[in-house]
Amino acid sequence: MAVEFRCENCGKMLSVDAAPGNPVKCPHCRKKVTVPEALASLPRPHVPPTASPPPRPQAPPAEDVEDEEEEEGEPAVMGAMAMIMPWVISVFLHLGLFLIMLFFVMVAVNEKIPDSVIIPDAVLNLKNPGGVMNPRTKTLSRSHNEKRTVVKRYTKREERVDKGKTEKTVELLAPSADGAKGGAAELGLTNSDSRGGPKSRFFGSGGNAYHIVYVVDRSGSMAPTFDEVRIEMLKSISRLQPVQDFDIILFADNKVIEGPRKRLVSADISNKLTAQRFMKQITASGQTTALPALQRAFTVLKHADKRKPGKLIYLLTDGDFAGVTGGSTYQSLDGKSLQGNQAVVQWLRDNNKDKTVYINTFLYLSKQESAVKVMKQVAHENGGRFKQISTDE
């Protein structure tokens, strides 16, 4: 049965189907009100519309207030969530798209490194490749001990081959980090070692130089082992610092094959990779005739930056320079016509009198007496060191 009465809180007329004394919720103010008991005896209780609203009752108990606040708070929270969630979803969606695009960009710009790039030895310090540590150091770290092990290995091999002494102090060889003092002095090195430039190494022998030319035999006798020589060359080049420059000159049959730029190039990563691609195409054939290659190397070094000291040639061959047909020919300044080993030695005497170019010589997998003699002589007369490379290198 519907009962009409005025709300105690907002004064609005209510028509509810409830028994007197029962609580109901006002649809206008959403407050709980109690159906008046006095309306129970009336068949259809009716409060005149013009009657003034009854006075407000006292505040409901705390429990009712909490229930009302909870009921009012729930729609507000849901409304806020409905407004916020689309923005949250949009932010996460755009962030995901950004990360995906960033991944593809990184993959696209990442330069592919060739699989066959030569990696320098892990035990060597790339900022100072090829250096010999101070022999006086007593307390060593593990990494220093590894470096000393490498140096000792090469030193022992060199001692087995060449125990002779030169009449003058050898420069540009195995310098210490101290230059001409401390460890360098103990090794018998001069002050020019510390002024020659950054260090470099090839088959365990090296020196200080800014300008380095690799003069390497590619004759037919080198064919079975030329791959090993190629790898050692690329290792040596990979250890050079960007402030250094280098060139590659290969010889056979009185002909020269030179690196792509045909001049000294900076030892940066681009030129190192170019050298790798160039060496990959080289094959070994012909006779051992080195003089044209040495002449070309001196021409290249003549145009080196004079502000940077140190000019060094790594000369590698597996035999002497006489060859089957007499090898290289040269007419000396005194008018003599020379061939083979004599031609090479005399040309160097005539064109490197001031010893501005140092030559380290390497006899590769050979014990030929005439080859040992001429390679030692070339190194001795041009401020370098001779090394005989055996199969266990």
TORKOL-4160 file (C-alpha; in steps of 0.2 Angstrom, whole numbers, padded with zeros to 4 digits, m for minus):
393
<pt num="1" X="0000" Y="0000" Z="0000"/>
<pt num="2" X="0007" Y="0017" Z="m0005"/>
<pt num="3" X="0010" Y="0030" Z="0008"/>
<pt num="4" X="0013" Y="0048" Z="0005"/>
<pt num="5" X="0023" Y="0059" Z="0017"/>
<pt num="6" X="0036" Y="0073" Z="0016"/>
<pt num="7" X="0054" Y="0069" Z="0018"/>
<pt num="8" X="0062" Y="0074" Z="0034"/>
<pt num="9" X="0078" Y="0080" Z="0026"/>
<pt num="10" X="0074" Y="0088" Z="0010"/>
<pt num="11" X="0055" Y="0092" Z="0012"/>
<pt num="12" X="0050" Y="0083" Z="m0004"/>
<pt num="13" X="0034" Y="0073" Z="m0005"/>
<pt num="14" X="0037" Y="0055" Z="m0006"/>
<pt num="15" X="0026" Y="0041" Z="m0011"/>
<pt num="16" X="0032" Y="0024" Z="m0005"/>
<pt num="17" X="0025" Y="0007" Z="m0004"/>
<pt num="18" X="0031" Y="0003" Z="0014"/>
<pt num="19" X="0024" Y="0000" Z="0031"/>
<pt num="20" X="0024" Y="0014" Z="0044"/>
<pt num="21" X="0040" Y="0013" Z="0055"/>
<pt num="22" X="0051" Y="0005" Z="0041"/>
<pt num="23" X="0066" Y="0015" Z="0034"/>
<pt num="24" X="0066" Y="0020" Z="0016"/>
<pt num="25" X="0078" Y="0030" Z="0005"/>
<pt num="26" X="0073" Y="0047" Z="m0001"/>
<pt num="27" X="0075" Y="0047" Z="m0020"/>
<pt num="28" X="0078" Y="0065" Z="m0020"/>
<pt num="29" X="0092" Y="0067" Z="m0007"/>
<pt num="30" X="0096" Y="0049" Z="m0005"/>
<pt num="31" X="0095" Y="0050" Z="0014"/>
<pt num="32" X="0086" Y="0036" Z="0024"/>
<pt num="33" X="0070" Y="0042" Z="0032"/>
<pt num="34" X="0057" Y="0032" Z="0042"/>
<pt num="35" X="0039" Y="0030" Z="0037"/>
<pt num="36" X="0029" Y="0040" Z="0051"/>
<pt num="37" X="0019" Y="0028" Z="0063"/>
<pt num="38" X="0005" Y="0041" Z="0063"/>
<pt num="39" X="0000" Y="0036" Z="0046"/>
<pt num="40" X="m0004" Y="0018" Z="0050"/>
<pt num="41" X="m0022" Y="0022" Z="0055"/>
<pt num="42" X="m0026" Y="0032" Z="0039"/>
<pt num="43" X="m0032" Y="0022" Z="0024"/>
<pt num="44" X="m0021" Y="0034" Z="0013"/>
<pt num="45" X="m0011" Y="0045" Z="0024"/>
<pt num="46" X="m0009" Y="0062" Z="0016"/>
<pt num="47" X="0001" Y="0077" Z="0021"/>
<pt num="48" X="m0005" Y="0093" Z="0013"/>
<pt num="49" X="0007" Y="0100" Z="0000"/>
<pt num="50" X="0006" Y="0117" Z="0008"/>
<pt num="51" X="0012" Y="0111" Z="0025"/>
<pt num="52" X="0028" Y="0117" Z="0030"/>
<pt num="53" X="0042" Y="0104" Z="0031"/>
<pt num="54" X="0045" Y="0096" Z="0048"/>
<pt num="55" X="0060" Y="0102" Z="0057"/>
<pt num="56" X="0076" Y="0093" Z="0054"/>
<pt num="57" X="0080" Y="0079" Z="0065"/>
<pt num="58" X="0096" Y="0076" Z="0074"/>
<pt num="59" X="0110" Y="0068" Z="0064"/>
<pt num="60" X="0109" Y="0050" Z="0061"/>
<pt num="61" X="0120" Y="0038" Z="0071"/>
<pt num="62" X="0139" Y="0037" Z="0065"/>
<pt num="63" X="0136" Y="0020" Z="0057"/>
<pt num="64" X="0122" Y="0026" Z="0046"/>
<pt num="65" X="0133" Y="0041" Z="0040"/>
<pt num="66" X="0148" Y="0029" Z="0036"/>
<pt num="67" X="0136" Y="0019" Z="0026"/>
<pt num="68" X="0129" Y="0034" Z="0016"/>
<pt num="69" X="0147" Y="0040" Z="0013"/>
<pt num="70" X="0152" Y="0023" Z="0006"/>
<pt num="71" X="0137" Y="0023" Z="m0005"/>
<pt num="72" X="0140" Y="0040" Z="m0011"/>
<pt num="73" X="0159" Y="0037" Z="m0013"/>
<pt num="74" X="0157" Y="0022" Z="m0024"/>
<pt num="75" X="0149" Y="0030" Z="m0039"/>
<pt num="76" X="0162" Y="0044" Z="m0038"/>
<pt num="77" X="0177" Y="0032" Z="m0038"/>
<pt num="78" X="0170" Y="0023" Z="m0053"/>
<pt num="79" X="0167" Y="0039" Z="m0062"/>
<pt num="80" X="0185" Y="0044" Z="m0059"/>
<pt num="81" X="0191" Y="0027" Z="m0065"/>
<pt num="82" X="0181" Y="0028" Z="m0080"/>
<pt num="83" X="0189" Y="0045" Z="m0085"/>
<pt num="84" X="0207" Y="0040" Z="m0081"/>
<pt num="85" X="0208" Y="0022" Z="m0088"/>
<pt num="86" X="0207" Y="0028" Z="m0106"/>
<pt num="87" X="0222" Y="0039" Z="m0103"/>
<pt num="88" X="0232" Y="0026" Z="m0094"/>
<pt num="89" X="0229" Y="0013" Z="m0108"/>
<pt num="90" X="0234" Y="0026" Z="m0121"/>
<pt num="91" X="0250" Y="0030" Z="m0112"/>
<pt num="92" X="0256" Y="0012" Z="m0111"/>
<pt num="93" X="0251" Y="0009" Z="m0129"/>
<pt num="94" X="0261" Y="0024" Z="m0136"/>
<pt num="95" X="0276" Y="0019" Z="m0124"/>
<pt num="96" X="0275" Y="0001" Z="m0131"/>
<pt num="97" X="0275" Y="0008" Z="m0149"/>
<pt num="98" X="0290" Y="0019" Z="m0146"/>
<pt num="99" X="0300" Y="0005" Z="m0139"/>
<pt num="100" X="0297" Y="m0006" Z="m0154"/>
<pt num="101" X="0302" Y="0008" Z="m0166"/>
<pt num="102" X="0317" Y="0011" Z="m0156"/>
<pt num="103" X="0322" Y="m0007" Z="m0157"/>
<pt num="104" X="0320" Y="m0007" Z="m0176"/>
<pt num="105" X="0330" Y="0009" Z="m0178"/>
<pt num="106" X="0345" Y="0002" Z="m0167"/>
<pt num="107" X="0345" Y="m0014" Z="m0178"/>
<pt num="108" X="0345" Y="m0004" Z="m0194"/>
<pt num="109" X="0359" Y="0008" Z="m0189"/>
<pt num="110" X="0370" Y="m0006" Z="m0181"/>
<pt num="111" X="0385" Y="m0009" Z="m0193"/>
<pt num="112" X="0388" Y="m0027" Z="m0196"/>
<pt num="113" X="0405" Y="m0032" Z="m0192"/>
<pt num="114" X="0413" Y="m0045" Z="m0203"/>
<pt num="115" X="0415" Y="m0062" Z="m0195"/>
<pt num="116" X="0434" Y="m0063" Z="m0200"/>
<pt num="117" X="0439" Y="m0047" Z="m0191"/>
<pt num="118" X="0456" Y="m0050" Z="m0182"/>
<pt num="119" X="0454" Y="m0047" Z="m0163"/>
<pt num="120" X="0470" Y="m0042" Z="m0154"/>
<pt num="121" X="0477" Y="m0053" Z="m0140"/>
<pt num="122" X="0467" Y="m0051" Z="m0125"/>
<pt num="123" X="0482" Y="m0050" Z="m0114"/>
<pt num="124" X="0489" Y="m0035" Z="m0123"/>
<pt num="125" X="0484" Y="m0017" Z="m0118"/>
<pt num="126" X="0476" Y="m0010" Z="m0133"/>
<pt num="127" X="0479" Y="0008" Z="m0128"/>
<pt num="128" X="0498" Y="0004" Z="m0127"/>
<pt num="129" X="0500" Y="m0012" Z="m0139"/>
<pt num="130" X="0516" Y="m0021" Z="m0140"/>
<pt num="131" X="0525" Y="m0013" Z="m0125"/>
<pt num="132" X="0537" Y="m0021" Z="m0113"/>
<pt num="133" X="0534" Y="m0019" Z="m0095"/>
<pt num="134" X="0547" Y="m0012" Z="m0082"/>
<pt num="135" X="0558" Y="m0027" Z="m0078"/>
<pt num="136" X="0561" Y="m0020" Z="m0060"/>
<pt num="137" X="0542" Y="m0022" Z="m0055"/>
<pt num="138" X="0541" Y="m0034" Z="m0041"/>
<pt num="139" X="0523" Y="m0034" Z="m0036"/>
<pt num="140" X="0512" Y="m0038" Z="m0051"/>
<pt num="141" X="0493" Y="m0040" Z="m0054"/>
<pt num="142" X="0486" Y="m0055" Z="m0063"/>
<pt num="143" X="0485" Y="m0045" Z="m0079"/>
<pt num="144" X="0503" Y="m0039" Z="m0078"/>
<pt num="145" X="0509" Y="m0057" Z="m0075"/>
<pt num="146" X="0500" Y="m0061" Z="m0091"/>
<pt num="147" X="0509" Y="m0047" Z="m0100"/>
<pt num="148" X="0526" Y="m0053" Z="m0094"/>
<pt num="149" X="0522" Y="m0071" Z="m0099"/>
<pt num="150" X="0519" Y="m0065" Z="m0117"/>
<pt num="151" X="0535" Y="m0054" Z="m0117"/>
<pt num="152" X="0546" Y="m0068" Z="m0110"/>
<pt num="153" X="0540" Y="m0081" Z="m0123"/>
<pt num="154" X="0545" Y="m0069" Z="m0137"/>
<pt num="155" X="0561" Y="m0065" Z="m0129"/>
<pt num="156" X="0567" Y="m0083" Z="m0126"/>
<pt num="157" X="0564" Y="m0087" Z="m0145"/>
<pt num="158" X="0574" Y="m0072" Z="m0150"/>
<pt num="159" X="0588" Y="m0077" Z="m0139"/>
<pt num="160" X="0589" Y="m0094" Z="m0147"/>
<pt num="161" X="0591" Y="m0086" Z="m0164"/>
<pt num="162" X="0602" Y="m0071" Z="m0162"/>
<pt num="163" X="0613" Y="m0069" Z="m0147"/>
<pt num="164" X="0625" Y="m0058" Z="m0156"/>
<pt num="165" X="0628" Y="m0040" Z="m0151"/>
<pt num="166" X="0628" Y="m0024" Z="m0162"/>
<pt num="167" X="0641" Y="m0011" Z="m0161"/>
<pt num="168" X="0629" Y="0003" Z="m0158"/>
<pt num="169" X="0613" Y="0004" Z="m0147"/>
<pt num="170" X="0598" Y="m0003" Z="m0155"/>
<pt num="171" X="0584" Y="0009" Z="m0155"/>
<pt num="172" X="0565" Y="0007" Z="m0158"/>
<pt num="173" X="0565" Y="m0011" Z="m0150"/>
<pt num="174" X="0555" Y="m0018" Z="m0135"/>
<pt num="175" X="0554" Y="m0001" Z="m0126"/>
<pt num="176" X="0547" Y="0000" Z="m0108"/>
<pt num="177" X="0533" Y="0011" Z="m0102"/>
<pt num="178" X="0547" Y="0022" Z="m0095"/>
<pt num="179" X="0555" Y="0028" Z="m0111"/>
<pt num="180" X="0574" Y="0029" Z="m0109"/>
<pt num="181" X="0573" Y="0029" Z="m0090"/>
<pt num="182" X="0570" Y="0015" Z="m0077"/>
<pt num="183" X="0566" Y="m0001" Z="m0087"/>
<pt num="184" X="0571" Y="0006" Z="m0103"/>
<pt num="185" X="0588" Y="0010" Z="m0097"/>
<pt num="186" X="0590" Y="m0008" Z="m0090"/>
<pt num="187" X="0586" Y="m0015" Z="m0107"/>
<pt num="188" X="0599" Y="m0004" Z="m0115"/>
<pt num="189" X="0588" Y="0008" Z="m0125"/>
<pt num="190" X="0591" Y="0026" Z="m0129"/>
<pt num="191" X="0581" Y="0042" Z="m0127"/>
<pt num="192" X="0575" Y="0041" Z="m0145"/>
<pt num="193" X="0564" Y="0026" Z="m0139"/>
<pt num="194" X="0552" Y="0037" Z="m0130"/>
<pt num="195" X="0552" Y="0050" Z="m0144"/>
<pt num="196" X="0549" Y="0038" Z="m0158"/>
<pt num="197" X="0530" Y="0037" Z="m0156"/>
<pt num="198" X="0517" Y="0024" Z="m0151"/>
<pt num="199" X="0522" Y="0006" Z="m0150"/>
<pt num="200" X="0518" Y="m0008" Z="m0163"/>
<pt num="201" X="0522" Y="m0026" Z="m0164"/>
<pt num="202" X="0523" Y="m0039" Z="m0178"/>
<pt num="203" X="0527" Y="m0058" Z="m0174"/>
<pt num="204" X="0533" Y="m0053" Z="m0157"/>
<pt num="205" X="0545" Y="m0039" Z="m0162"/>
<pt num="206" X="0541" Y="m0021" Z="m0162"/>
<pt num="207" X="0546" Y="m0003" Z="m0159"/>
<pt num="208" X="0540" Y="0015" Z="m0157"/>
<pt num="209" X="0534" Y="0023" Z="m0173"/>
<pt num="210" X="0520" Y="0034" Z="m0180"/>
<pt num="211" X="0523" Y="0028" Z="m0198"/>
<pt num="212" X="0524" Y="0009" Z="m0202"/>
<pt num="213" X="0525" Y="0000" Z="m0219"/>
<pt num="214" X="0523" Y="m0019" Z="m0220"/>
<pt num="215" X="0535" Y="m0025" Z="m0234"/>
<pt num="216" X="0530" Y="m0044" Z="m0236"/>
<pt num="217" X="0536" Y="m0058" Z="m0247"/>
<pt num="218" X="0521" Y="m0065" Z="m0258"/>
<pt num="219" X="0532" Y="m0077" Z="m0269"/>
<pt num="220" X="0527" Y="m0094" Z="m0273"/>
<pt num="221" X="0537" Y="m0102" Z="m0259"/>
<pt num="222" X="0526" Y="m0093" Z="m0246"/>
<pt num="223" X="0510" Y="m0100" Z="m0253"/>
<pt num="224" X="0508" Y="m0115" Z="m0241"/>
<pt num="225" X="0510" Y="m0103" Z="m0226"/>
<pt num="226" X="0504" Y="m0086" Z="m0232"/>
<pt num="227" X="0487" Y="m0087" Z="m0223"/>
<pt num="228" X="0497" Y="m0087" Z="m0206"/>
<pt num="229" X="0507" Y="m0072" Z="m0212"/>
<pt num="230" X="0491" Y="m0063" Z="m0217"/>
<pt num="231" X="0483" Y="m0066" Z="m0200"/>
<pt num="232" X="0499" Y="m0060" Z="m0191"/>
<pt num="233" X="0499" Y="m0044" Z="m0202"/>
<pt num="234" X="0480" Y="m0041" Z="m0198"/>
<pt num="235" X="0483" Y="m0043" Z="m0180"/>
<pt num="236" X="0498" Y="m0031" Z="m0180"/>
<pt num="237" X="0487" Y="m0018" Z="m0189"/>
<pt num="238" X="0472" Y="m0021" Z="m0178"/>
<pt num="239" X="0483" Y="m0016" Z="m0163"/>
<pt num="240" X="0489" Y="0001" Z="m0171"/>
<pt num="241" X="0482" Y="0017" Z="m0163"/>
<pt num="242" X="0472" Y="0029" Z="m0174"/>
<pt num="243" X="0487" Y="0042" Z="m0172"/>
<pt num="244" X="0498" Y="0030" Z="m0181"/>
<pt num="245" X="0497" Y="0027" Z="m0200"/>
<pt num="246" X="0502" Y="0012" Z="m0211"/>
<pt num="247" X="0504" Y="0005" Z="m0228"/>
<pt num="248" X="0505" Y="m0013" Z="m0235"/>
<pt num="249" X="0517" Y="m0017" Z="m0249"/>
<pt num="250" X="0519" Y="m0035" Z="m0256"/>
<pt num="251" X="0533" Y="m0041" Z="m0267"/>
<pt num="252" X="0537" Y="m0054" Z="m0280"/>
<pt num="253" X="0545" Y="m0055" Z="m0297"/>
<pt num="254" X="0551" Y="m0037" Z="m0296"/>
<pt num="255" X="0533" Y="m0031" Z="m0295"/>
<pt num="256" X="0524" Y="m0023" Z="m0281"/>
<pt num="257" X="0506" Y="m0025" Z="m0275"/>
<pt num="258" X="0501" Y="m0010" Z="m0263"/>
<pt num="259" X="0487" Y="m0007" Z="m0252"/>
<pt num="260" X="0471" Y="0001" Z="m0259"/>
<pt num="261" X="0475" Y="0019" Z="m0255"/>
<pt num="262" X="0494" Y="0017" Z="m0261"/>
<pt num="263" X="0500" Y="0029" Z="m0247"/>
<pt num="264" X="0500" Y="0030" Z="m0228"/>
<pt num="265" X="0483" Y="0029" Z="m0221"/>
<pt num="266" X="0477" Y="0032" Z="m0203"/>
<pt num="267" X="0475" Y="0017" Z="m0192"/>
<pt num="268" X="0457" Y="0020" Z="m0189"/>
<pt num="269" X="0444" Y="0006" Z="m0189"/>
<pt num="270" X="0438" Y="0010" Z="m0207"/>
<pt num="271" X="0456" Y="0008" Z="m0214"/>
<pt num="272" X="0459" Y="m0007" Z="m0204"/>
<pt num="273" X="0444" Y="m0016" Z="m0211"/>
<pt num="274" X="0449" Y="m0010" Z="m0229"/>
<pt num="275" X="0466" Y="m0018" Z="m0226"/>
<pt num="276" X="0458" Y="m0034" Z="m0221"/>
<pt num="277" X="0447" Y="m0035" Z="m0237"/>
<pt num="278" X="0463" Y="m0031" Z="m0247"/>
<pt num="279" X="0473" Y="m0045" Z="m0239"/>
<pt num="280" X="0460" Y="m0057" Z="m0241"/>
<pt num="281" X="0462" Y="m0056" Z="m0260"/>
<pt num="282" X="0481" Y="m0058" Z="m0261"/>
<pt num="283" X="0489" Y="m0075" Z="m0267"/>
<pt num="284" X="0507" Y="m0080" Z="m0266"/>
<pt num="285" X="0517" Y="m0084" Z="m0283"/>
<pt num="286" X="0533" Y="m0079" Z="m0291"/>
<pt num="287" X="0551" Y="m0076" Z="m0286"/>
<pt num="288" X="0558" Y="m0067" Z="m0271"/>
<pt num="289" X="0564" Y="m0050" Z="m0277"/>
<pt num="290" X="0562" Y="m0037" Z="m0263"/>
<pt num="291" X="0571" Y="m0021" Z="m0270"/>
<pt num="292" X="0556" Y="m0013" Z="m0279"/>
<pt num="293" X="0546" Y="m0015" Z="m0264"/>
<pt num="294" X="0559" Y="m0007" Z="m0252"/>
<pt num="295" X="0561" Y="0007" Z="m0264"/>
<pt num="296" X="0542" Y="0010" Z="m0264"/>
<pt num="297" X="0542" Y="0009" Z="m0245"/>
<pt num="298" X="0555" Y="0023" Z="m0244"/>
<pt num="299" X="0545" Y="0034" Z="m0256"/>
<pt num="300" X="0529" Y="0032" Z="m0246"/>
<pt num="301" X="0538" Y="0036" Z="m0230"/>
<pt num="302" X="0546" Y="0051" Z="m0238"/>
<pt num="303" X="0529" Y="0059" Z="m0238"/>
<pt num="304" X="0525" Y="0055" Z="m0220"/>
<pt num="305" X="0520" Y="0069" Z="m0208"/>
<pt num="306" X="0536" Y="0076" Z="m0202"/>
<pt num="307" X="0528" Y="0082" Z="m0186"/>
<pt num="308" X="0527" Y="0064" Z="m0180"/>
<pt num="309" X="0543" Y="0055" Z="m0178"/>
<pt num="310" X="0547" Y="0037" Z="m0181"/>
<pt num="311" X="0548" Y="0028" Z="m0197"/>
<pt num="312" X="0548" Y="0009" Z="m0197"/>
<pt num="313" X="0548" Y="m0005" Z="m0210"/>
<pt num="314" X="0543" Y="m0023" Z="m0206"/>
<pt num="315" X="0552" Y="m0033" Z="m0219"/>
<pt num="316" X="0547" Y="m0052" Z="m0220"/>
<pt num="317" X="0553" Y="m0065" Z="m0232"/>
<pt num="318" X="0556" Y="m0084" Z="m0232"/>
<pt num="319" X="0573" Y="m0083" Z="m0242"/>
<pt num="320" X="0587" Y="m0072" Z="m0248"/>
<pt num="321" X="0585" Y="m0059" Z="m0262"/>
<pt num="322" X="0596" Y="m0068" Z="m0275"/>
<pt num="323" X="0582" Y="m0078" Z="m0282"/>
<pt num="324" X="0584" Y="m0091" Z="m0296"/>
<pt num="325" X="0588" Y="m0078" Z="m0309"/>
<pt num="326" X="0599" Y="m0066" Z="m0299"/>
<pt num="327" X="0584" Y="m0056" Z="m0291"/>
<pt num="328" X="0584" Y="m0038" Z="m0290"/>
<pt num="329" X="0597" Y="m0027" Z="m0299"/>
<pt num="330" X="0605" Y="m0010" Z="m0294"/>
<pt num="331" X="0619" Y="0001" Z="m0300"/>
<pt num="332" X="0627" Y="0009" Z="m0285"/>
<pt num="333" X="0633" Y="0027" Z="m0283"/>
<pt num="334" X="0650" Y="0022" Z="m0287"/>
<pt num="335" X="0645" Y="0014" Z="m0304"/>
<pt num="336" X="0645" Y="m0004" Z="m0298"/>
<pt num="337" X="0631" Y="m0016" Z="m0305"/>
<pt num="338" X="0624" Y="m0027" Z="m0291"/>
<pt num="339" X="0612" Y="m0041" Z="m0290"/>
<pt num="340" X="0601" Y="m0050" Z="m0277"/>
<pt num="341" X="0607" Y="m0048" Z="m0259"/>
<pt num="342" X="0621" Y="m0036" Z="m0263"/>
<pt num="343" X="0609" Y="m0025" Z="m0273"/>
<pt num="344" X="0597" Y="m0024" Z="m0258"/>
<pt num="345" X="0610" Y="m0020" Z="m0245"/>
<pt num="346" X="0619" Y="m0007" Z="m0256"/>
<pt num="347" X="0603" Y="0002" Z="m0261"/>
<pt num="348" X="0599" Y="0004" Z="m0242"/>
<pt num="349" X="0616" Y="0010" Z="m0238"/>
<pt num="350" X="0615" Y="0023" Z="m0252"/>
<pt num="351" X="0597" Y="0029" Z="m0248"/>
<pt num="352" X="0596" Y="0027" Z="m0229"/>
<pt num="353" X="0613" Y="0035" Z="m0223"/>
<pt num="354" X="0605" Y="0045" Z="m0210"/>
<pt num="355" X="0596" Y="0030" Z="m0203"/>
<pt num="356" X="0579" Y="0039" Z="m0202"/>
<pt num="357" X="0570" Y="0023" Z="m0207"/>
<pt num="358" X="0572" Y="0008" Z="m0196"/>
<pt num="359" X="0570" Y="m0009" Z="m0203"/>
<pt num="360" X="0565" Y="m0025" Z="m0193"/>
<pt num="361" X="0568" Y="m0040" Z="m0203"/>
<pt num="362" X="0559" Y="m0057" Z="m0201"/>
<pt num="363" X="0565" Y="m0074" Z="m0209"/>
<pt num="364" X="0550" Y="m0084" Z="m0210"/>
<pt num="365" X="0551" Y="m0103" Z="m0208"/>
<pt num="366" X="0569" Y="m0104" Z="m0216"/>
<pt num="367" X="0586" Y="m0108" Z="m0210"/>
<pt num="368" X="0595" Y="m0104" Z="m0226"/>
<pt num="369" X="0612" Y="m0098" Z="m0222"/>
<pt num="370" X="0613" Y="m0084" Z="m0235"/>
<pt num="371" X="0595" Y="m0078" Z="m0230"/>
<pt num="372" X="0600" Y="m0077" Z="m0212"/>
<pt num="373" X="0616" Y="m0067" Z="m0216"/>
<pt num="374" X="0607" Y="m0054" Z="m0227"/>
<pt num="375" X="0592" Y="m0052" Z="m0216"/>
<pt num="376" X="0603" Y="m0049" Z="m0201"/>
<pt num="377" X="0614" Y="m0037" Z="m0210"/>
<pt num="378" X="0599" Y="m0027" Z="m0216"/>
<pt num="379" X="0592" Y="m0026" Z="m0198"/>
<pt num="380" X="0609" Y="m0022" Z="m0191"/>
<pt num="381" X="0614" Y="m0008" Z="m0203"/>
<pt num="382" X="0596" Y="0000" Z="m0202"/>
<pt num="383" X="0594" Y="0001" Z="m0183"/>
<pt num="384" X="0582" Y="m0014" Z="m0182"/>
<pt num="385" X="0582" Y="m0031" Z="m0176"/>
<pt num="386" X="0582" Y="m0048" Z="m0185"/>
<pt num="387" X="0570" Y="m0062" Z="m0180"/>
<pt num="388" X="0570" Y="m0080" Z="m0187"/>
<pt num="389" X="0552" Y="m0086" Z="m0186"/>
<pt num="390" X="0550" Y="m0105" Z="m0183"/>
<pt num="391" X="0535" Y="m0116" Z="m0184"/>
<pt num="392" X="0530" Y="m0114" Z="m0166"/>
<pt num="393" X="0527" Y="m0096" Z="m0167"/>
